[in-house]
Amino acid sequence: MRAADRRAAWPAAVTGLVVGALALRLWGLRHGLPFVYNADENAHFVAGAIGMFGHTYNPNYFINPPGFTYLLHAAFQVAFGGRDGVSDAFAADPGDVFAVARAASAVLGAAAAGLLAWAGARLFDRRIALVAGGLLAVAFLPVHYAHLALNDVPTLAPACLALVGVAGVLTRGRLADYALAGAALGLACATKYTAGIVLLPLLAAALLAPAPAPPRRIAGLALAGVLALAAFLLANPYALLDFDAFRDGLSEQSAASSDGGGKLGLTAESGILYYLGSVTWGLGWLPALAALGGAVALARRDWRRAVVLAPPVVLFLLFMGLQDRFFARWLLPVYPLLCLLAAYGAVSLAGWALARVSRPRPAWAAGAAAVALCTQGLVFAIHNDVVLARPDTRALARDWMVANVPPGTKVVIEPVVPDAWATDPGRPSRATGNGARWSKWATSRSRVRNDGTVQRGGVGRIVKLEDYERTLRPELVGEYQRHGYCIVLNGSTQFGRALAEPEEVPQALRYYAELRRAGRVVFAARQPVRTFSFDFSFNSYPLSFARPGPEIVIYRLTGGACGGR
């Protein structure tokens, strides 16, 4: 290969990597729309970005940092032309607004794969770099969450850019590398607080950098710190301008992760084991083993790089695993480090194995490593995209209700769909007083008193989504029938929690038994995975899934005011 061809091959390979990653993330992007079924996606970043058009730029919400919210605000300005445009678009079809937000997440997720390849080339070589970038491009968890307008995947782009700077600090120790690492770190933290784990690789690289004297390291770290703070405040200015609210948000976030109670349905006892298990499917079995092997091999051959990459993963795993709540996506900030370790381990092992049977070219080892590491992720990511492109079970249930349940009918809908699900987008109904198509029982309010009895009348106390199962009593079925709420929709993302921990909510199980006794099933969208999981009940990782969404069952009650209908 000529020198010019070799120079062109690298940017072409990285471009192809990013394009492929983007294709995986855009496929199925409009799943569920115009309704948004992920509660976090529905409540946080898009809503905040739209709100900024009519109010202050203060997000008044710091449980999650607002960096991604500001980015979406700018994207909506470009896509819809400002306040009036985005308001009109959202009123006509909220799906168009969410599609723009999801596309922003997808683009940043794809960019992260290319940036990780750049970091890998600086840290190791281009073979390992492409394998690491390819793994991040196809791994299931980064691909799946790039389909949602959440901050988990967008955080990976500045985090990987920070690793580009970290690699430069370790190998060259120039001030420009410190500046890049610091500024990108600040942006990453302003997008998701836990991205601050990248600070540890930066500190390790600074201590081990080939600077001529300690003052150079101190100056570099000082520059990185100043730029990190500046970038953080640029993307989160009200952390300073409204410091009390910022501090309260951090405290609330910390309390939510370690409230001592966990969440109903979260049955794993060890967060550390939970996260270790999640890596085997979120990243892949072979990548997980290769990352472990890569860390051991680096510790023996190049301890400086091992210190930069491996300890942050271990410390992050321990920190997150010791919380009371844990979800697989919360481990995403260290996925780039895992990808680099896995690529090094797999390429090294493949080179050693091939050398025993022939005289392979270096590209052969990289090719073998890429196939081994990326196959699982690619298979499951493509399956996930195919599934997301099909109608959701909740969409099928709504189609059935539109065809069979007249407007204005009183219905009970478990909190497995957003409130807007009962409304026709852009066409408010006159059948109810609030524009909804059907008149809904207020599941966000509980009429169950502390002594377990059901109050007659009144609005009841507010119920959080995660506590809904704790408010259920079999007597509620009689209340439904007495007031003429004859259609009851249940979803496995709620009743599955009760089945997972029956000793916690025995009354909920009696409630569902009473529903089966008092009603008949008029619609069901079954799913093959029956055991509740905060991962597999909300994504389509199992290959047995043919469409997205939980299991949905609709009952028609036949007693009381519902008799004879």
C-alpha positions in Angstrom: 0.0 0.0 0.0 1.3 3.4 -1.0 2.0 6.0 1.7 -0.8 8.2 0.5 -3.2 5.3 0.6 -2.1 4.4 4.2 -2.7 8.0 5.2 -6.2 8.0 3.7 -7.1 4.6 5.2 -7.2 5.7 8.8 -9.7 8.6 8.4 -11.8 6.5 6.0 -11.9 3.7 8.6 -12.9 6.0 11.4 -15.6 7.7 9.2 -17.0 4.3 8.3 -17.0 3.4 12.0 -19.0 6.5 12.9 -21.4 6.1 10.0 -22.1 2.5 11.0 -22.6 3.5 14.6 -25.0 6.2 13.6 -27.0 3.8 11.4 -27.5 1.5 14.4 -28.7 4.4 16.5 -31.1 5.9 14.0 -32.8 2.7 13.1 -36.0 2.5 15.1 -35.5 6.1 16.4 -39.2 6.9 16.3 -40.3 3.8 18.4 -43.4 4.5 20.4 -43.9 8.0 19.1 -46.0 10.1 19.3 -46.1 8.7 22.9 -43.0 8.5 25.0 -43.0 5.5 27.2 -39.8 6.0 29.1 -40.7 8.0 32.2 -37.3 9.7 32.5 -37.3 10.6 28.8 -40.8 12.0 29.0 -40.2 14.1 32.1 -36.7 15.6 32.0 -34.6 16.9 29.2 -37.1 17.6 26.4 -39.6 19.2 28.7 -36.9 21.4 30.2 -35.6 22.4 26.8 -39.0 23.4 25.6 -39.7 25.3 28.9 -36.7 27.5 28.4 -38.4 29.1 25.4 -41.0 30.7 27.6 -39.2 31.1 30.9 -35.7 31.7 32.3 -32.7 29.7 31.3 -32.4 28.5 34.8 -33.5 24.9 34.6 -34.7 24.9 38.3 -33.7 21.3 38.3 -30.3 19.9 39.1 -30.9 16.3 39.9 -29.5 15.8 36.4 -27.1 18.5 35.1 -28.6 20.6 32.3 -25.9 20.3 29.7 -28.0 18.1 27.4 -31.1 20.2 28.1 -29.3 23.3 26.7 -28.1 21.4 23.7 -31.7 20.3 23.0 -32.9 23.8 23.4 -30.5 24.9 20.7 -31.5 22.0 18.5 -35.1 22.9 18.8 -34.3 26.5 17.9 -32.7 25.3 14.7 -35.2 22.7 13.8 -38.4 24.6 14.6 -37.4 28.2 14.6 -38.0 29.1 18.2 -40.8 29.3 20.7 -43.8 29.4 18.4 -42.4 26.8 16.1 -41.6 24.2 18.7 -44.9 24.9 20.6 -46.9 24.4 17.4 -44.9 21.2 16.5 -45.4 19.8 20.0 -49.1 20.5 20.0 -49.6 18.9 16.6 -47.4 15.9 17.1 -45.0 15.6 20.1 -43.2 12.8 18.2 -41.5 15.2 15.9 -40.0 17.1 18.8 -38.8 13.9 20.5 -37.4 12.6 17.2 -35.1 15.6 17.0 -34.0 15.1 20.6 -33.4 11.4 20.0 -31.4 12.2 16.9 -29.1 14.4 18.9 -28.5 11.6 21.3 -27.8 9.2 18.4 -25.3 11.6 16.8 -23.4 12.1 20.0 -23.4 8.4 20.7 -22.0 7.7 17.2 -19.4 10.5 17.6 -18.3 8.9 20.9 -17.2 5.8 18.9 -15.0 7.8 16.6 -13.6 9.9 19.5 -12.7 6.7 21.4 -10.9 5.4 18.3 -8.9 8.6 18.3 -8.0 8.1 22.0 -7.1 4.5 21.4 -4.7 5.5 18.5 -3.0 7.9 20.8 -2.8 5.5 23.7 -1.9 2.3 21.8 -2.1 2.0 18.0 -4.6 2.2 15.2 -5.5 -1.5 15.2 -6.5 -1.4 18.9 -8.1 1.9 18.4 -10.5 0.7 15.7 -11.4 -2.4 17.7 -12.2 -0.3 20.7 -14.2 2.2 18.7 -16.0 -0.7 16.9 -16.9 -2.3 20.2 -18.4 1.0 21.5 -20.2 1.4 18.2 -22.1 -1.9 18.4 -22.4 -2.8 22.1 -26.0 -3.2 23.1 -26.3 -0.8 25.9 -24.8 2.3 24.2 -26.8 1.5 21.1 -30.1 1.0 22.9 -29.9 4.2 25.0 -28.9 6.2 22.0 -32.5 5.7 20.9 -33.7 7.8 23.9 -33.5 11.5 24.6 -31.6 10.9 27.9 -28.2 12.1 29.0 -26.5 8.7 29.4 -25.2 8.2 25.9 -24.6 11.9 25.0 -22.2 12.0 28.0 -20.0 9.5 26.2 -19.0 12.0 23.5 -17.2 14.5 25.8 -16.0 11.7 28.0 -14.2 10.1 25.1 -12.9 13.4 24.0 -11.5 13.8 27.5 -9.7 10.4 27.0 -8.1 11.8 23.8 -6.6 14.5 26.0 -5.7 12.0 28.7 -3.9 9.8 26.2 -1.9 12.9 25.0 -1.0 13.8 28.6 0.3 10.3 29.2 2.3 10.0 26.0 3.4 13.6 25.4 2.6 15.7 28.5 1.9 18.9 26.5 -0.2 21.7 27.9 -2.6 21.4 24.9 -3.5 17.9 26.0 -4.2 19.0 29.5 -6.4 21.7 28.2 -8.3 19.3 26.0 -8.8 16.8 28.8 -9.9 19.4 31.2 -12.4 21.2 29.0 -14.0 17.9 27.8 -14.2 16.6 31.4 -16.1 19.8 32.4 -18.6 19.3 29.5 -19.0 15.6 30.4 -19.8 16.4 34.0 -22.2 19.1 32.9 -24.0 16.4 31.0 -24.0 13.7 33.7 -22.3 14.1 37.0 -20.9 10.6 37.2 -18.8 11.3 34.1 -16.4 12.9 36.6 -14.8 9.4 36.9 -12.7 10.5 33.9 -10.8 12.8 36.3 -9.0 9.7 37.7 -7.4 8.7 34.4 -6.4 12.4 33.9 -4.7 12.5 37.4 -3.0 9.2 36.8 -1.8 10.3 33.3 -0.5 13.6 34.8 1.5 11.8 37.5 3.0 9.4 34.9 3.4 11.9 32.1 6.9 12.3 30.5 7.2 16.0 31.6 10.7 17.2 32.3 9.9 18.5 35.8 7.1 18.4 38.4 6.2 22.1 37.8 5.1 21.1 34.3 2.7 18.6 35.7 1.4 21.0 38.2 0.9 23.7 35.5 -0.9 21.2 33.3 -3.2 20.0 36.0 -4.0 23.6 37.0 -4.8 24.4 33.4 -7.0 21.3 33.1 -8.8 22.2 36.4 -9.5 25.8 35.3 -10.8 24.7 31.9 -12.9 21.9 33.4 -14.6 24.4 35.8 -15.1 26.9 33.0 -16.6 24.3 30.7 -18.8 23.0 33.4 -20.1 26.4 34.2 -20.5 27.3 30.5 -22.8 24.3 30.1 -24.3 24.6 33.6 -24.1 28.3 34.5 -26.8 28.2 37.2 -24.7 25.9 39.3 -23.1 29.1 40.3 -25.9 31.6 39.7 -28.4 29.5 41.7 -26.0 27.6 43.9 -28.5 26.7 46.6 -30.7 25.0 44.1 -27.7 23.2 42.6 -26.6 22.0 46.0 -30.1 20.8 46.8 -30.2 18.9 43.5 -27.0 17.1 44.2 -28.2 16.1 47.6 -31.5 14.8 46.2 -29.7 12.8 43.6 -27.4 11.3 46.2 -30.4 10.5 48.4 -32.3 8.9 45.6 -29.4 6.5 44.9 -28.9 5.6 48.6 -32.3 5.9 50.2 -32.0 2.6 52.0 -35.1 1.1 50.4 -34.3 0.3 46.8 -37.2 0.0 44.4 -40.0 -2.6 44.3 -38.9 -5.2 41.8 -35.2 -4.6 42.2 -34.4 -8.0 43.7 -30.7 -8.2 43.3 -28.9 -7.9 46.7 -25.5 -7.0 45.5 -25.0 -4.0 43.3 -21.5 -5.1 42.4 -22.6 -8.5 41.2 -25.5 -6.8 39.4 -23.2 -4.5 37.4 -20.7 -7.2 36.7 -23.6 -9.3 35.2 -24.8 -6.3 33.2 -21.5 -6.0 31.4 -21.9 -9.5 30.0 -24.9 -8.4 28.0 -24.5 -4.6 27.9 -21.0 -4.9 26.4 -20.8 -8.7 25.9 -19.3 -11.8 27.4 -16.1 -11.9 25.4 -15.5 -8.1 25.7 -16.0 -8.4 29.5 -13.4 -11.3 29.7 -11.1 -9.5 27.3 -11.2 -6.4 29.4 -10.2 -8.4 32.4 -7.4 -10.0 30.5 -6.4 -6.7 29.0 -6.1 -5.2 32.4 -3.9 -8.1 33.6 -1.7 -8.0 30.4 -1.3 -4.3 30.7 -0.3 -4.5 34.3 2.5 -6.9 33.3 3.7 -5.2 30.1 2.9 -1.5 30.5 1.9 -0.6 34.0 1.6 3.1 33.3 -1.3 2.6 30.9 -2.8 0.0 33.2 -2.8 2.5 36.1 -4.6 5.0 33.8 -7.3 2.6 32.6 -8.0 -0.1 35.1 -8.4 1.5 38.6 -11.1 4.0 37.6 -13.3 1.1 36.4 -12.8 -0.8 39.7 -13.5 2.3 41.8 -16.5 3.3 39.8 -17.9 -0.3 40.1 -17.4 -0.2 43.8 -19.0 3.2 44.2 -22.0 2.5 42.1 -22.4 -1.1 43.4 -22.6 0.1 47.0 -25.7 2.3 46.3 -29.2 1.0 47.1 -30.4 1.4 43.6 -28.6 0.2 40.5 -29.5 0.1 36.8 -27.3 -1.1 34.0 -27.1 2.2 32.2 -25.5 3.9 35.2 -22.3 2.0 34.4 -22.0 3.6 30.9 -19.5 6.3 31.9 -16.7 3.6 32.2 -17.7 1.7 29.0 -15.1 3.6 27.0 -12.4 2.4 29.4 -13.7 -1.1 29.3 -13.6 -1.0 25.4 -10.0 0.1 25.4 -9.0 -2.6 27.8 -11.0 -5.2 25.9 -9.5 -4.2 22.6 -5.9 -4.4 24.0 -6.6 -7.8 25.5 -8.3 -9.2 22.4 -5.7 -7.9 19.9 -2.8 -9.1 22.1 -4.4 -12.6 22.5 -5.3 -12.9 18.8 -1.7 -11.9 17.8 -0.2 -14.4 20.2 -2.5 -17.2 19.0 -2.0 -16.5 15.3 1.8 -16.3 15.8 1.7 -20.0 16.9 0.3 -21.2 13.6 1.7 -18.8 11.0 3.3 -15.4 10.4 0.2 -13.2 10.4 0.1 -9.6 9.5 -0.8 -7.3 12.3 -4.2 -6.5 10.7 -5.1 -10.2 11.0 -5.0 -10.0 14.8 -7.1 -6.9 14.8 -9.6 -8.4 12.4 -9.9 -11.5 14.5 -10.3 -9.5 17.7 -12.9 -7.2 16.2 -15.0 -10.2 15.0 -14.7 -11.9 18.5 -15.5 -8.7 20.4 -18.2 -7.2 18.3 -20.4 -10.1 17.2 -22.5 -10.4 20.3 -23.2 -6.7 20.4 -23.9 -6.4 16.7 -26.4 -9.3 16.7 -28.3 -8.0 19.7 -28.2 -4.4 18.6 -29.6 -5.2 15.1 -32.3 -7.4 16.8 -33.1 -4.5 19.1 -33.4 -2.1 16.1 -35.7 -4.5 14.3 -37.9 -4.8 17.3 -38.0 -1.0 18.0 -39.1 -0.4 14.4 -42.3 -2.4 15.1 -45.5 -1.3 16.9 -45.2 -1.2 20.7 -47.6 -3.4 22.7 -49.0 -0.2 24.2 -49.7 1.1 20.7 -51.6 -2.1 19.9 -53.6 -1.8 23.1 -54.4 1.8 22.3 -55.5 0.9 18.7 -57.9 -1.7 20.3 -59.3 0.8 22.7 -59.8 3.4 20.0 -61.8 0.8 18.0 -63.7 -0.7 20.9 -64.0 1.8 23.8 -66.2 4.9 23.0 -64.9 8.3 23.8 -65.8 9.4 27.3 -65.8 5.9 28.7 -64.5 5.6 32.2 -61.3 3.5 32.3 -58.6 2.5 34.7 -55.1 2.6 33.2 -52.1 1.6 35.2 -49.1 4.0 35.1 -47.4 2.0 32.3 -48.2 4.7 29.7 -47.9 8.5 29.8 -51.0 10.7 30.6 -51.0 11.8 26.9 -51.7 8.3 25.8 -55.4 8.8 26.6 -55.4 11.9 24.3 -55.4 12.1 20.6 -52.4 14.2 19.6 -53.4 17.5 18.1 -57.1 16.7 18.5 -58.4 17.2 22.0 -61.7 15.4 22.7 -64.9 17.0 23.8 -66.0 13.8 25.5 -64.2 14.7 28.7 -63.5 17.9 30.5 -59.7 17.8 30.0 -59.4 16.9 26.3 -58.6 13.3 26.9 -60.4 10.6 24.9 -61.4 8.6 27.9 -62.2 9.5 31.5 -59.4 8.0 33.6 -59.4 6.8 37.2 -56.7 8.9 39.0 -54.0 6.3 39.6 -51.7 9.0 40.6 -53.8 9.4 43.7 -54.4 6.7 46.3 -57.6 6.2 48.2 -56.0 3.6 50.4 -55.6 4.9 54.0 -52.7 4.1 56.2 -54.8 1.4 58.0 -55.5 -0.3 54.7 -59.1 0.7 54.2 -60.3 2.4 51.1 -61.7 5.9 51.4 -64.9 6.8 49.7 -64.6 10.0 47.7 -62.0 12.7 47.8 -58.8 12.9 45.7 -56.5 10.9 47.9 -52.8 11.3 48.5 -50.2 11.6 45.7 -48.6 8.3 44.6 -45.2 8.0 43.0 -44.8 5.8 40.0 -42.6 3.3 41.8 -45.0 3.1 44.8 -48.2 2.3 42.8 -48.2 -1.4 43.5 -48.1 -0.6 47.3 -51.4 1.2 47.0 -53.4 -1.6 45.5 -56.2 -3.4 47.4 -58.7 -5.9 46.1 -61.5 -3.5 47.4 -60.5 -1.1 44.6 -62.1 -3.4 42.0 -65.4 -2.9 43.8 -64.9 0.8 43.7 -64.3 0.7 40.0 -67.5 -1.2 39.4 -69.5 1.1 41.8 -68.4 4.2 39.9 -68.7 2.7 36.4 -65.0 2.3 35.5 -65.5 -0.9 33.6 -62.3 -1.1 31.4 -59.0 -1.8 33.3 -55.6 -1.9 31.6 -52.7 -3.6 33.3 -49.1 -3.7 32.2 -46.2 -6.0 33.3 -43.9 -3.0 34.1 -46.3 -2.6 37.1 -47.8 -5.9 38.0 -44.4 -7.6 37.3 -43.0 -5.7 40.3 -45.6 -7.3 42.5 -44.9 -10.8 41.1 -41.2 -10.2 41.6 -41.6 -9.4 45.4 -44.9 -10.9 46.5 -44.0 -10.7 50.2 -43.7 -6.9 49.9 -47.1 -6.3 48.3 -49.4 -9.2 49.1 -52.5 -6.9 48.8 -51.5 -6.1 45.2 -51.5 -9.8 44.3 -55.0 -10.1 45.8 -56.0 -7.0 43.7 -55.0 -8.7 40.5 -56.7 -11.9 41.5 -59.9 -10.0 42.1 -59.6 -8.4 38.7 -59.4 -11.8 37.1 -62.4 -12.9 39.1 -64.5 -9.9 38.5 -63.7 -9.3 34.8 -62.9 -11.0 31.5 -59.9 -10.4 29.3 -60.9 -8.5 26.2 -57.4 -7.8 24.9 -53.9 -9.1 25.6 -50.5 -8.4 24.1 -48.2 -11.1 25.6 -44.4 -11.0 25.8 -42.1 -14.0 26.2 -40.1 -12.7 29.2 -42.4 -13.0 32.2 -40.0 -12.2 35.1 -39.8 -8.5 35.9 -36.4 -6.8 35.4 -35.5 -3.1 35.5 -33.4 -3.9 32.4 -35.2 -6.5 30.2 -38.7 -5.2 31.1 -37.7 -1.9 29.5 -35.5 -2.9 26.6 -35.6 -5.6 23.9 -32.4 -7.4 24.6 -33.8 -11.0 24.7 -33.9 -12.4 21.2 -37.3 -13.8 22.0 -38.9 -10.3 21.8 -40.7 -9.6 18.6 -41.9 -6.2 19.4 -41.2 -3.5 22.1 -43.2 -2.9 25.2 -44.5 -4.7 28.3 -47.1 -7.4 28.5 -50.5 -5.6 28.3 -53.8 -7.1 29.6 -57.2 -5.3 29.3 -60.2 -6.5 31.4 -63.8 -5.6 31.1 -65.5 -5.7 34.5 -69.0 -7.1 34.7 -70.4 -6.3 38.2 -72.0 -3.3 39.8 -72.6 -0.4 37.4 -70.6 -2.4 34.8 -73.2 -5.2 34.7 -74.9 -5.8 31.4 -72.6 -3.6 29.4 
